[in-house]
Amino acid sequence: MLFYTLVSMNKKEWIFHINKLKTKVIIENHEKAKELLKNSVVDAVKSRIPEKKFGILFSGGVDSSTIALISKKFTNNFTCYTVGFSNSEDIESAKKVAKELKLNLKIKLLTLEEIESKIKVLVKILKTIDVVSIGVGLVSYIAAEQAKKDKVNIIFTGLGSEEIFAGYQRHKESKDVNKECWSGLKKMFERDLMRDIPIVDFLKMKIETPFLDDDVIKIAMQIPGKYKINEENKLILREVSNELGLKKEFAFRKKKAAQYGSNFIKALDKIAKKNGFKYKKDYLNSLK
């Protein structure tokens, strides 16, 4: 399922689509589960690789690193884009992975002034003052904007991985991991897609999401929760990525959410205070 087909979907259609992917089949054999997942993720990335150059929104985390690793097996016609402040966690990790995998990496280091101007644009694009939506959206928007300057109109992201592979604290706390995964997938429309689709529309770009491929979702959701999460989240994806050739230190890197790994949330705090606001939300509200 290509990301840009979602543009015409509404919430009801999205939930209907996710419900159609449900199955009662459970893959109990760990090795079989890894093999099926490995094949489905490789196929999902490979089938989306365009003939023209493309970009990958790259943080050095397991999701984007896996997409880059697989893409590298088939083409060199792509660039990885990383944004953040100097010495931010994502930038340092992205540098290390890119060096190891010999990736073409472009880093956009930002100043508070640049972030402030981007926030004002993004509030108008998304029509929201939700702090998390703005924080995550800034990473996607600025990275995609950099790609657009390079005349790249297609960018890959790891969207969906957190939901299908149990990447959140709520998955750890759930008595039924896969039930929580299904619930999160349905809620993605309002939380994630309604954030990213307006950005795509504004920049006139396409975003590819291999982890939201129908076959990847089907396989991932047939895998028992015990293979997805214990002390480690997204465990089976990390194992598969390691088997595909990603070094263990990168496959098992504990990554912060985009808005924290880029230090954008800290920047938003500073910008709010600079403009006389105690809280980030009050500052964002002033931009409506």
BALOBA-1460 file (C-alpha; in Angstrom, 3 decimals):
// residues 288
<rec num="1" residu="m" x="0.000" y="0.000" z="0.000"/>
<rec num="2" residu="l" x="1.600" y="3.250" z="-1.115"/>
<rec num="3" residu="f" x="1.397" y="6.204" z="1.231"/>
<rec num="4" residu="y" x="-0.066" y="8.600" z="-1.300"/>
<rec num="5" residu="t" x="-3.175" y="6.409" z="-1.723"/>
<rec num="6" residu="l" x="-4.021" y="7.399" z="1.857"/>
<rec num="7" residu="v" x="-4.568" y="11.008" z="0.840"/>
<rec num="8" residu="s" x="-8.068" y="10.158" z="-0.393"/>
<rec num="9" residu="m" x="-8.936" y="8.096" z="2.702"/>
<rec num="10" residu="n" x="-10.992" y="9.339" z="5.599"/>
<rec num="11" residu="k" x="-10.870" y="7.980" z="9.143"/>
<rec num="12" residu="k" x="-13.696" y="5.498" z="8.577"/>
<rec num="13" residu="e" x="-12.060" y="4.109" z="5.425"/>
<rec num="14" residu="w" x="-8.694" y="3.809" z="7.195"/>
<rec num="15" residu="i" x="-10.188" y="1.800" z="10.075"/>
<rec num="16" residu="f" x="-12.092" y="-0.401" z="7.588"/>
<rec num="17" residu="h" x="-8.845" y="-1.028" z="5.704"/>
<rec num="18" residu="i" x="-6.944" y="-1.984" z="8.875"/>
<rec num="19" residu="n" x="-9.750" y="-4.296" z="9.994"/>
<rec num="20" residu="k" x="-9.533" y="-6.133" z="6.647"/>
<rec num="21" residu="l" x="-5.918" y="-7.053" z="7.412"/>
<rec num="22" residu="k" x="-6.794" y="-8.918" z="10.609"/>
<rec num="23" residu="t" x="-6.243" y="-12.665" z="10.786"/>
<rec num="24" residu="k" x="-6.433" y="-15.298" z="13.489"/>
<rec num="25" residu="v" x="-3.216" y="-16.961" z="12.284"/>
<rec num="26" residu="i" x="-0.356" y="-16.803" z="14.797"/>
<rec num="27" residu="i" x="3.236" y="-17.668" z="13.842"/>
<rec num="28" residu="e" x="4.505" y="-19.447" z="16.932"/>
<rec num="29" residu="n" x="7.876" y="-20.488" z="15.501"/>
<rec num="30" residu="h" x="10.369" y="-17.690" z="16.185"/>
<rec num="31" residu="e" x="12.708" y="-18.471" z="13.275"/>
<rec num="32" residu="k" x="9.816" y="-18.745" z="10.816"/>
<rec num="33" residu="a" x="8.425" y="-15.437" z="12.077"/>
<rec num="34" residu="k" x="11.777" y="-13.722" z="11.501"/>
<rec num="35" residu="e" x="12.139" y="-15.188" z="8.020"/>
<rec num="36" residu="l" x="8.641" y="-14.184" z="6.918"/>
<rec num="37" residu="l" x="9.074" y="-10.702" z="8.358"/>
<rec num="38" residu="k" x="12.485" y="-10.294" z="6.753"/>
<rec num="39" residu="n" x="11.115" y="-11.202" z="3.325"/>
<rec num="40" residu="s" x="8.066" y="-8.959" z="3.635"/>
<rec num="41" residu="v" x="10.060" y="-5.900" z="4.758"/>
<rec num="42" residu="v" x="12.667" y="-6.359" z="2.008"/>
<rec num="43" residu="d" x="9.904" y="-6.708" z="-0.594"/>
<rec num="44" residu="a" x="8.064" y="-3.653" z="0.775"/>
<rec num="45" residu="v" x="11.156" y="-1.459" z="0.445"/>
<rec num="46" residu="k" x="12.286" y="-2.922" z="-2.886"/>
<rec num="47" residu="s" x="8.846" y="-2.552" z="-4.520"/>
<rec num="48" residu="r" x="8.753" y="1.146" z="-3.589"/>
<rec num="49" residu="i" x="12.178" y="2.106" z="-4.901"/>
<rec num="50" residu="p" x="11.522" y="4.486" z="-7.816"/>
<rec num="51" residu="e" x="13.585" y="4.840" z="-10.970"/>
<rec num="52" residu="k" x="14.418" y="8.437" z="-10.086"/>
<rec num="53" residu="k" x="16.350" y="9.564" z="-7.030"/>
<rec num="54" residu="f" x="14.634" y="9.518" z="-3.662"/>
<rec num="55" residu="g" x="15.282" y="10.393" z="-0.044"/>
<rec num="56" residu="i" x="15.071" y="8.712" z="3.342"/>
<rec num="57" residu="l" x="14.111" y="10.600" z="6.487"/>
<rec num="58" residu="f" x="17.033" y="9.339" z="8.541"/>
<rec num="59" residu="s" x="17.593" y="9.377" z="12.307"/>
<rec num="60" residu="g" x="20.028" y="6.506" z="12.698"/>
<rec num="61" residu="g" x="17.332" y="4.510" z="14.523"/>
<rec num="62" residu="v" x="16.434" y="0.940" z="13.613"/>
<rec num="63" residu="d" x="13.495" y="1.934" z="11.365"/>
<rec num="64" residu="s" x="15.259" y="4.357" z="9.034"/>
<rec num="65" residu="s" x="18.519" y="2.390" z="9.181"/>
<rec num="66" residu="t" x="16.710" y="-0.767" z="8.061"/>
<rec num="67" residu="i" x="15.095" y="1.069" z="5.154"/>
<rec num="68" residu="a" x="18.479" y="2.521" z="4.137"/>
<rec num="69" residu="l" x="20.245" y="-0.830" z="4.499"/>
<rec num="70" residu="i" x="17.727" y="-2.589" z="2.249"/>
<rec num="71" residu="s" x="17.648" y="0.271" z="-0.275"/>
<rec num="72" residu="k" x="21.448" y="0.115" z="-0.499"/>
<rec num="73" residu="k" x="21.221" y="-3.504" z="-1.631"/>
<rec num="74" residu="f" x="19.343" y="-2.422" z="-4.754"/>
<rec num="75" residu="t" x="20.431" y="1.132" z="-5.576"/>
<rec num="76" residu="n" x="22.669" y="4.036" z="-4.645"/>
<rec num="77" residu="n" x="20.253" y="6.583" z="-6.070"/>
<rec num="78" residu="f" x="19.096" y="8.022" z="-2.749"/>
<rec num="79" residu="t" x="20.100" y="10.491" z="-0.052"/>
<rec num="80" residu="c" x="19.477" y="10.251" z="3.687"/>
<rec num="81" residu="y" x="18.268" y="13.469" z="5.335"/>
<rec num="82" residu="t" x="18.803" y="14.252" z="9.014"/>
<rec num="83" residu="v" x="17.811" y="17.420" z="10.842"/>
<rec num="84" residu="g" x="18.435" y="18.717" z="14.338"/>
<rec num="85" residu="f" x="20.699" y="20.820" z="16.478"/>
<rec num="86" residu="s" x="24.455" y="20.373" z="16.687"/>
<rec num="87" residu="n" x="25.366" y="17.328" z="18.831"/>
<rec num="88" residu="s" x="21.747" y="16.170" z="19.059"/>
<rec num="89" residu="e" x="21.360" y="12.429" z="19.540"/>
<rec num="90" residu="d" x="19.811" y="11.759" z="16.132"/>
<rec num="91" residu="i" x="22.542" y="13.597" z="14.260"/>
<rec num="92" residu="e" x="25.342" y="11.784" z="16.059"/>
<rec num="93" residu="s" x="23.694" y="8.387" z="15.493"/>
<rec num="94" residu="a" x="22.913" y="9.173" z="11.858"/>
<rec num="95" residu="k" x="26.576" y="10.008" z="11.230"/>
<rec num="96" residu="k" x="27.749" y="6.694" z="12.690"/>
<rec num="97" residu="v" x="25.269" y="4.538" z="10.761"/>
<rec num="98" residu="a" x="25.827" y="6.438" z="7.513"/>
<rec num="99" residu="k" x="29.572" y="5.948" z="7.813"/>
<rec num="100" residu="e" x="29.161" y="2.220" z="8.488"/>
<rec num="101" residu="l" x="26.727" y="1.660" z="5.611"/>
<rec num="102" residu="k" x="28.473" y="4.146" z="3.277"/>
<rec num="103" residu="l" x="25.304" y="6.197" z="2.834"/>
<rec num="104" residu="n" x="24.983" y="9.591" z="1.226"/>
<rec num="105" residu="l" x="23.946" y="11.663" z="4.238"/>
<rec num="106" residu="k" x="22.879" y="15.310" z="4.289"/>
<rec num="107" residu="i" x="22.567" y="16.997" z="7.665"/>
<rec num="108" residu="k" x="20.654" y="20.196" z="8.281"/>
<rec num="109" residu="l" x="21.847" y="21.906" z="11.467"/>
<rec num="110" residu="l" x="19.297" y="24.388" z="12.701"/>
<rec num="111" residu="t" x="19.319" y="27.563" z="14.742"/>
<rec num="112" residu="l" x="16.569" y="28.752" z="17.072"/>
<rec num="113" residu="e" x="15.711" y="31.492" z="14.581"/>
<rec num="114" residu="e" x="15.231" y="28.969" z="11.774"/>
<rec num="115" residu="i" x="13.122" y="26.700" z="13.966"/>
<rec num="116" residu="e" x="10.930" y="29.624" z="14.989"/>
<rec num="117" residu="s" x="10.199" y="30.514" z="11.378"/>
<rec num="118" residu="k" x="9.436" y="26.853" z="10.526"/>
<rec num="119" residu="i" x="7.079" y="26.526" z="13.502"/>
<rec num="120" residu="k" x="5.028" y="29.466" z="12.244"/>
<rec num="121" residu="v" x="4.678" y="27.812" z="8.827"/>
<rec num="122" residu="l" x="3.872" y="24.395" z="10.285"/>
<rec num="123" residu="v" x="1.128" y="25.685" z="12.596"/>
<rec num="124" residu="k" x="-0.602" y="27.081" z="9.515"/>
<rec num="125" residu="i" x="-0.090" y="23.865" z="7.520"/>
<rec num="126" residu="l" x="-1.336" y="21.528" z="10.253"/>
<rec num="127" residu="k" x="-3.910" y="23.891" z="11.764"/>
<rec num="128" residu="t" x="-3.020" y="22.596" z="15.220"/>
<rec num="129" residu="i" x="-1.200" y="23.778" z="18.327"/>
<rec num="130" residu="d" x="-0.618" y="20.258" z="19.649"/>
<rec num="131" residu="v" x="2.958" y="20.224" z="20.952"/>
<rec num="132" residu="v" x="3.715" y="16.619" z="19.930"/>
<rec num="133" residu="s" x="2.277" y="17.068" z="16.428"/>
<rec num="134" residu="i" x="4.344" y="20.206" z="15.918"/>
<rec num="135" residu="g" x="7.489" y="18.622" z="17.403"/>
<rec num="136" residu="v" x="7.317" y="15.492" z="15.246"/>
<rec num="137" residu="g" x="6.009" y="17.400" z="12.239"/>
<rec num="138" residu="l" x="8.976" y="19.769" z="12.318"/>
<rec num="139" residu="v" x="11.377" y="16.861" z="11.789"/>
<rec num="140" residu="s" x="9.398" y="15.536" z="8.828"/>
<rec num="141" residu="y" x="8.740" y="18.953" z="7.334"/>
<rec num="142" residu="i" x="12.303" y="20.256" z="7.497"/>
<rec num="143" residu="a" x="13.847" y="16.999" z="6.240"/>
<rec num="144" residu="a" x="11.362" y="16.823" z="3.357"/>
<rec num="145" residu="e" x="11.972" y="20.483" z="2.592"/>
<rec num="146" residu="q" x="15.708" y="19.775" z="2.283"/>
<rec num="147" residu="a" x="14.971" y="16.901" z="-0.079"/>
<rec num="148" residu="k" x="12.730" y="19.149" z="-2.153"/>
<rec num="149" residu="k" x="15.627" y="21.601" z="-2.576"/>
<rec num="150" residu="d" x="17.610" y="18.715" z="-4.079"/>
<rec num="151" residu="k" x="14.720" y="18.096" z="-6.512"/>
<rec num="152" residu="v" x="13.825" y="14.913" z="-4.648"/>
<rec num="153" residu="n" x="10.068" y="14.392" z="-4.610"/>
<rec num="154" residu="i" x="9.820" y="11.004" z="-2.912"/>
<rec num="155" residu="i" x="10.956" y="10.398" z="0.653"/>
<rec num="156" residu="f" x="10.796" y="7.181" z="2.689"/>
<rec num="157" residu="t" x="9.921" y="7.165" z="6.400"/>
<rec num="158" residu="g" x="9.606" y="4.522" z="9.113"/>
<rec num="159" residu="l" x="6.019" y="5.477" z="9.948"/>
<rec num="160" residu="g" x="4.033" y="2.539" z="11.305"/>
<rec num="161" residu="s" x="6.937" y="0.615" z="12.802"/>
<rec num="162" residu="e" x="6.195" y="1.719" z="16.373"/>
<rec num="163" residu="e" x="2.660" y="0.379" z="16.119"/>
<rec num="164" residu="i" x="3.167" y="-2.989" z="14.435"/>
<rec num="165" residu="f" x="6.327" y="-3.903" z="16.361"/>
<rec num="166" residu="a" x="5.262" y="-2.577" z="19.800"/>
<rec num="167" residu="g" x="7.550" y="0.413" z="20.207"/>
<rec num="168" residu="y" x="5.739" y="2.374" z="22.899"/>
<rec num="169" residu="q" x="5.534" y="2.189" z="26.683"/>
<rec num="170" residu="r" x="1.823" y="1.417" z="26.415"/>
<rec num="171" residu="h" x="2.728" y="-1.817" z="24.636"/>
<rec num="172" residu="k" x="4.937" y="-2.829" z="27.570"/>
<rec num="173" residu="e" x="2.108" y="-2.099" z="29.987"/>
<rec num="174" residu="s" x="-0.562" y="-3.910" z="27.952"/>
<rec num="175" residu="k" x="-1.801" y="-7.383" z="28.880"/>
<rec num="176" residu="d" x="-2.395" y="-8.079" z="25.161"/>
<rec num="177" residu="v" x="0.404" y="-6.582" z="23.055"/>
<rec num="178" residu="n" x="-1.126" y="-7.253" z="19.640"/>
<rec num="179" residu="k" x="-4.527" y="-5.939" z="20.707"/>
<rec num="180" residu="e" x="-2.772" y="-2.701" z="21.636"/>
<rec num="181" residu="c" x="-0.950" y="-2.762" z="18.268"/>
<rec num="182" residu="w" x="-4.243" y="-3.028" z="16.371"/>
<rec num="183" residu="s" x="-5.729" y="-0.221" z="18.436"/>
<rec num="184" residu="g" x="-2.704" y="1.994" z="17.716"/>
<rec num="185" residu="l" x="-2.869" y="1.277" z="13.994"/>
<rec num="186" residu="k" x="-6.457" y="2.486" z="13.876"/>
<rec num="187" residu="k" x="-5.599" y="5.639" z="15.830"/>
<rec num="188" residu="m" x="-2.729" y="6.427" z="13.464"/>
<rec num="189" residu="f" x="-5.058" y="8.185" z="11.057"/>
<rec num="190" residu="e" x="-5.758" y="11.100" z="13.382"/>
<rec num="191" residu="r" x="-2.446" y="11.057" z="15.232"/>
<rec num="192" residu="d" x="0.059" y="10.484" z="12.399"/>
<rec num="193" residu="l" x="-1.507" y="10.512" z="8.949"/>
<rec num="194" residu="m" x="-3.416" y="13.743" z="9.510"/>
<rec num="195" residu="r" x="-0.070" y="15.273" z="10.476"/>
<rec num="196" residu="d" x="1.961" y="13.949" z="7.547"/>
<rec num="197" residu="i" x="-0.576" y="14.171" z="4.715"/>
<rec num="198" residu="p" x="-0.890" y="18.002" z="4.929"/>
<rec num="199" residu="i" x="2.917" y="18.296" z="4.923"/>
<rec num="200" residu="v" x="3.089" y="16.107" z="1.821"/>
<rec num="201" residu="d" x="0.390" y="18.165" z="0.131"/>
<rec num="202" residu="f" x="2.090" y="21.449" z="1.006"/>
<rec num="203" residu="l" x="5.466" y="20.349" z="-0.406"/>
<rec num="204" residu="k" x="3.880" y="18.514" z="-3.363"/>
<rec num="205" residu="m" x="5.798" y="15.351" z="-2.482"/>
<rec num="206" residu="k" x="5.123" y="11.653" z="-1.969"/>
<rec num="207" residu="i" x="6.117" y="9.784" z="1.159"/>
<rec num="208" residu="e" x="6.618" y="6.043" z="1.057"/>
<rec num="209" residu="t" x="5.992" y="4.006" z="4.226"/>
<rec num="210" residu="p" x="7.207" y="0.413" z="3.836"/>
<rec num="211" residu="f" x="6.147" y="-0.535" z="7.366"/>
<rec num="212" residu="l" x="2.538" y="0.281" z="6.437"/>
<rec num="213" residu="d" x="2.652" y="-2.141" z="3.520"/>
<rec num="214" residu="d" x="-0.318" y="-4.519" z="3.738"/>
<rec num="215" residu="d" x="1.849" y="-7.648" z="3.713"/>
<rec num="216" residu="v" x="4.213" y="-6.263" z="6.354"/>
<rec num="217" residu="i" x="1.274" y="-5.421" z="8.614"/>
<rec num="218" residu="k" x="-0.261" y="-8.880" z="8.090"/>
<rec num="219" residu="i" x="2.973" y="-10.712" z="8.922"/>
<rec num="220" residu="a" x="3.852" y="-8.423" z="11.843"/>
<rec num="221" residu="m" x="0.425" y="-8.872" z="13.372"/>
<rec num="222" residu="q" x="0.675" y="-12.674" z="13.174"/>
<rec num="223" residu="i" x="3.789" y="-12.526" z="15.365"/>
<rec num="224" residu="p" x="3.158" y="-13.098" z="19.092"/>
<rec num="225" residu="g" x="3.716" y="-10.152" z="21.394"/>
<rec num="226" residu="k" x="6.416" y="-12.053" z="23.286"/>
<rec num="227" residu="y" x="8.638" y="-11.840" z="20.182"/>
<rec num="228" residu="k" x="8.077" y="-8.100" z="19.861"/>
<rec num="229" residu="i" x="8.697" y="-6.813" z="23.337"/>
<rec num="230" residu="n" x="10.309" y="-7.802" z="26.632"/>
<rec num="231" residu="e" x="12.936" y="-5.548" z="28.182"/>
<rec num="232" residu="e" x="13.564" y="-4.409" z="24.590"/>
<rec num="233" residu="n" x="10.907" y="-2.856" z="22.358"/>
<rec num="234" residu="k" x="10.531" y="-3.737" z="18.642"/>
<rec num="235" residu="l" x="12.623" y="-6.815" z="19.445"/>
<rec num="236" residu="i" x="11.884" y="-8.918" z="16.353"/>
<rec num="237" residu="l" x="12.498" y="-5.995" z="13.989"/>
<rec num="238" residu="r" x="15.861" y="-5.400" z="15.657"/>
<rec num="239" residu="e" x="16.750" y="-9.079" z="15.289"/>
<rec num="240" residu="v" x="15.750" y="-9.075" z="11.619"/>
<rec num="241" residu="s" x="17.673" y="-5.867" z="10.931"/>
<rec num="242" residu="n" x="20.757" y="-7.364" z="12.558"/>
<rec num="243" residu="e" x="20.416" y="-10.498" z="10.412"/>
<rec num="244" residu="l" x="20.089" y="-8.328" z="7.303"/>
<rec num="245" residu="g" x="23.472" y="-6.782" z="8.099"/>
<rec num="246" residu="l" x="22.876" y="-3.884" z="10.473"/>
<rec num="247" residu="k" x="25.419" y="-3.942" z="13.295"/>
<rec num="248" residu="k" x="23.948" y="-4.926" z="16.661"/>
<rec num="249" residu="e" x="24.911" y="-1.590" z="18.235"/>
<rec num="250" residu="f" x="22.758" y="0.187" z="15.629"/>
<rec num="251" residu="a" x="19.939" y="-2.384" z="15.437"/>
<rec num="252" residu="f" x="19.523" y="-2.284" z="19.221"/>
<rec num="253" residu="r" x="20.077" y="1.425" z="19.741"/>
<rec num="254" residu="k" x="17.598" y="2.879" z="22.197"/>
<rec num="255" residu="k" x="16.189" y="5.837" z="20.326"/>
<rec num="256" residu="k" x="14.215" y="8.801" z="21.589"/>
<rec num="257" residu="a" x="11.134" y="10.045" z="19.764"/>
<rec num="258" residu="a" x="11.913" y="12.364" z="16.839"/>
<rec num="259" residu="q" x="11.043" y="15.567" z="18.685"/>
<rec num="260" residu="y" x="13.483" y="14.635" z="21.474"/>
<rec num="261" residu="g" x="16.250" y="13.033" z="19.410"/>
<rec num="262" residu="s" x="16.459" y="16.193" z="17.308"/>
<rec num="263" residu="n" x="16.243" y="18.455" z="20.414"/>
<rec num="264" residu="f" x="13.297" y="20.273" z="18.822"/>
<rec num="265" residu="i" x="11.213" y="20.089" z="22.012"/>
<rec num="266" residu="k" x="13.959" y="21.874" z="23.974"/>
<rec num="267" residu="a" x="14.120" y="24.455" z="21.201"/>
<rec num="268" residu="l" x="10.365" y="24.984" z="21.406"/>
<rec num="269" residu="d" x="10.706" y="25.622" z="25.145"/>
<rec num="270" residu="k" x="13.377" y="28.253" z="24.555"/>
<rec num="271" residu="i" x="11.403" y="29.934" z="21.779"/>
<rec num="272" residu="a" x="8.260" y="30.076" z="23.931"/>
<rec num="273" residu="k" x="10.165" y="31.687" z="26.811"/>
<rec num="274" residu="k" x="11.899" y="34.112" z="24.439"/>
<rec num="275" residu="n" x="8.474" y="35.268" z="23.309"/>
<rec num="276" residu="g" x="7.232" y="35.714" z="26.873"/>
<rec num="277" residu="f" x="5.297" y="32.475" z="27.286"/>
<rec num="278" residu="k" x="5.707" y="30.050" z="30.166"/>
<rec num="279" residu="y" x="4.206" y="27.117" z="28.293"/>
<rec num="280" residu="k" x="4.868" y="25.820" z="24.761"/>
<rec num="281" residu="k" x="1.160" y="25.427" z="24.055"/>
<rec num="282" residu="d" x="0.445" y="29.065" z="24.900"/>
<rec num="283" residu="y" x="3.152" y="30.150" z="22.467"/>
<rec num="284" residu="l" x="1.763" y="27.907" z="19.724"/>
<rec num="285" residu="n" x="-1.733" y="29.194" z="20.439"/>
<rec num="286" residu="s" x="-0.489" y="32.738" z="19.775"/>
<rec num="287" residu="l" x="0.472" y="31.689" z="16.236"/>
<rec num="288" residu="k" x="-3.000" y="30.582" z="15.133"/>
